[in-house]
């Protein structure tokens, strides 16, 4: 998805968030978690940060890591 050349675009964090949501719905939980973590690490000012945090927790829950899911 968002290559390095687009990393500084204003909607890059938003794009990673929605890619994560799509991957989550497709059952690709590990890949979805990577996208949500990228939003949290690379785009902390994104308006999608709160939702990415919640969805990362949902990914951990689906992956069976309930302690991390609760922490998030």
Secondary structure, 3 states (H helix, E strand, C coil): CCCHHHCCCCCHHHHHHHHHHHHHHCCCHHHHHHHHHHHHHHCCCCCCHHHHHHHHHHHHHHCCCHHHHHHC
